Amino acid sequence: MKTGILNSDEDIMGLALTKYRKGDGDSTLRVICSKAEDEKYDLSIFFRTYEEMPDTEKQALDLVSGKTLDVGSGTGVHAKILQEKGIDVKAIDISPYSIQLTKDQGVSKAFCQNFYDIEGEKFDTLLFLMNGIGLVETLEGFELFFKKCDQLLTPKGQIIFDSSDLIYLNQEEDGSYLVNLNDSFYGEVEFQVEYGYLKGKPFSWLFIDFENLAFYADQYGFKAELIYEDEHYNYLGRIVKKIE
């Protein structure tokens, strides 16, 4: 499990976002994925307004309540909206560039901090948007993840997250799915970010279907609820502690 904060040489995405915000440099970010085709992103999407957000994110923000931890807050677009709604929100990210952008958005509580390093705090909502729950990295990582969530959540607290089921990458021409059970879980991927001539270090990430997510939540004392799903294998979920 990765810990710590990115240094300036590693924080390629944060640098790209900073340059874009200043109107300097390329406006496109390339993401290389080990199990799918490379994708190019227009950096403007990381500064989108509430109106420009997909329904998954809008519903997620509407579900947030109480003292909130926005994990992997990026440029702070979600934290800013929550703060404007009167939510007590703390935004964290391991990207120093991104946290500075979050502060520039006017978010009052923005810290360069790793989720697993937080101690001595309690939250009513843990928010993981834009597949932020992917920081689990592997299916085995759920044990440490839920242990940390249990530590950070108030008794009636909640985890709000979105993710995607990558099963479609294994779809055959006849509509069936072919998954190699001898390989790693199909949602465990490796990403690498490329911006201009700069290329970041590869890092592990997890995309988890709801059924598997619910299974692991149950194993570690939590209960998962499916809130919303679209036609593109994306979904929004809510996780709470089981009532003993």
N, C-alpha and C positions, 0 to 999 in steps of 0.2 A: 504494500500500500504506500503510495507516494505521500510524503509529507513535505513541509517546508514551503518556502516562497520562491517564485521564479526570480532569477536575476535578470538584468537587462538584456543579456545576450540570449537568454532562453525565451523571453517574453515577446515573441514575434507578433502574435496576434494583438497584444496590447499596443505595441509600437505602431502597427498598421492602423488601428483604431485612432490612435493619437494623431498620426499624420493626416488621416482622413478628416478628423475634426478640425484640424488647422488649415485644411484645404491644400495640403502638400502631399504629393506622391500619388501612387496608384489607388484607385477606389475599389479594387477587386482583391479578394483573398481566395487562395486556392487551398482546398482541404483534400489531402490524399488519404484514402481509406484502404485498409488491407482487404476488405471483403466486399467492396462496392466500387463503382466508377468514381473517379475524382470529381469534385464539385467546385464550382466557383461561386462566391458569394459577393454581392454588392454590399459594401460596408455600411451603406445607409440603413440596412435592416437592423443594425445593432443600436440605432438611435431612433427607432420608430415610436410613434405616439400610441396612445391607447386605441385610438380609432383604427390604426394600421395593424394592430395585433390580430393574430388568428383567434378564433373563438375559444380554442383550448386555453390560451393565456388569459383572455378576458374572464372566463369562468373561474380560472384559478385565482386570479386577483380578487374576485368577488367572494371567494370562500375564505380568504385570509381574515383572521381575527386575533385580537390580543397582541401581546408582545411577540414580534416576528423576527426570525433570522432568515435573511435572503442569502442563500448559499450559492456561490458562483455568480455573483450579482452582475458581472460584466461591466457595462457602462452605466449601470444604475437606473435603467429605464423603468424597471418594475418597482424598485425601492422608492423612486421619486413619486410614482403614482400612489403607492401606499402611504407615503409620508403626507402627501397632499390630502389624502382621505382621513388623516388623523391617526393612522396606525403608528405605533411605536416600533419602528423597523431598524434593524441593524443589518448593514450590507457587508458581506465579506467576499474576498476573492484572493487568489494567490498571485494575481497579476498586479504589480505596482502601477503600471500605466493605467489599467482599467479602474483601479481604486481612485486614482487622481481624476479620471474622467467622471467617476461617480460623485466625487466631491464637487467637481465643476458643475454638475447638474443640480447642486444644492442639497444633496442628501447629507444630513447632519451627522449621522453615525455610519461611517464608511471606514473599514479597516482591512489592511492587507494581512489576512489571517487564513490558516488552514482549518477546515471544518473539524478535523480530528484533534486539533490542538486546543480547542475551546474548553475552558474549565470554569467551574464556579458560577455558571449562568443557567437560567431556566427560561424556556420560551413556550408560548402557547401555539405557535405555528412555526414549523420548519418548511421553508419554501425552496423547491428545487425545480426551476423552470429551464426551458430549452434543453431538456434531457439532462438536467444537472445531477440527477440520481446516478448518472453514468460514472461518477467519481468512484463508485463501488469497484469498478474495473473488471471484476470477475464474479461469477456466482458465489465463489467461496468468500468473497469480500463482504457478503451480506451479514455475516456473523459480527464482524467489527462494526459495520455500519449501524445495525440495529442496537448494538450495545451502546454506541455513542448517542443514538437518538433517544434511547431510554434514559440516558443520563441527562440529556438536555431538555427533554420535554416535561411540562407540567403534567400532573395525573390525567387531565382531560385534554391534553394537547393533541395536535394533529400534524401530519406530514402531508403537504400538498406537492404533487409532482406530475410531470408529464414524461412520456417515453414513446418509443416506437417499436413495433414488432418487425424485425428484419426477415421474417419467414418468407416474405415475397421474393427475396433474393434467391430462394431455392425453389421457386415455382417452375414446374415443367410445362411444356406446350399444351398438355391435356388438362392443365389446371391443378394437378396434384403437386405435392411438395416432396422433394427428395432431400433428406438431411443425413449427412454422414455422422452416425452416432459415435464413431471412433475419433472424430475430430473434436476440437473445443466447441463449446456452446456457440451456436451461430450468431448470437448477439454480442459476443466478445470480440471487439475490433481493436485495431491499432490505427491511430490518427497521426498525421503529420501536417503541420501548417506551413504554407509557402506564401511569401509576400515579396514580389519582385525577385531579386536574386537571393533573398534570405530564406532559409529553411530551418524551422524549429526541430527540436528533438522529437522522435516518435513517442507517443504516450498511449497507454491503454485506456479503453472506455467501454462501457457496457450499455447495450440496448436490450431491454427486458420486456417480454410480452407480459400481459396482465396475469395470465394463469400462473406462470412461474413466479412472478412477483408475489402474488397472493400466497403461494405455497411457502416461500421463504419468510414472508411476514408472519405467517402462522407458526412456523418453526421457532421463531424468536420472540413470541409473546405479543404479536401485533395482529390486527385485522385490516385487510385491504378492501376498499370499495371502489368500483369502477364508476366514475362520474360522467364521462363523455368519451366517445371515440368517433373518428371521422372515417371517410372511405379510403384514406391513404395509410392505414395501419398506425396512426397516431392516436394516443389516448391520454386522458387526464384521470388521475387517481387520488384517493385520499386514504391515509393509513392512520389508525388510532391504536392505542394500547388496548389489549383485551381486558374486559371487566372480570376480575377474579371473584 
